[in-house]
Amino acid sequence: MKYNLKMGIDGVIEPIYFLITSVGFAILSFINYKKSGKTLETIYLSILTVFFIVCFIILNYY
């Protein structure tokens, strides 16, 4: 997969941004889980991770 990461204001959201965001949420949820255990914030960050991965798959492959 080759991605072109030019930013523009033409209203198009590239799928790679969803993947980058989901990786960020996964890292944050892991850090939060290690710090405070299973809390509401950890569950919320995990749900956001899954949501953004699903959005990436939908935008990239359908």
Residue, then its C-alpha position, 0 to 999 in steps of 0.5 A: m500500500k502506497y499512501n500520499l500524505k499531502m494535506g488539503i482542504d478539499g473535504v477528503i479524509e484519507p483512510i491512513y488518518f483513521l489508522i494513525t488515530s486508531v494506533g494512537f488510541a491503542i497506545l493511550s488505552f494501553i498506557n491508561y490500563k497499565k496506570s489505572g486498570k480497567t476503568l471507564e476511560t480505558i473501555y472508551l479508548s478501546i472502543l474508539t480504537v476498534f471504531f477507527i480501525v473499522c472506519f479505516i477498513i471500510l474506507n480503504y477496502y469498500 
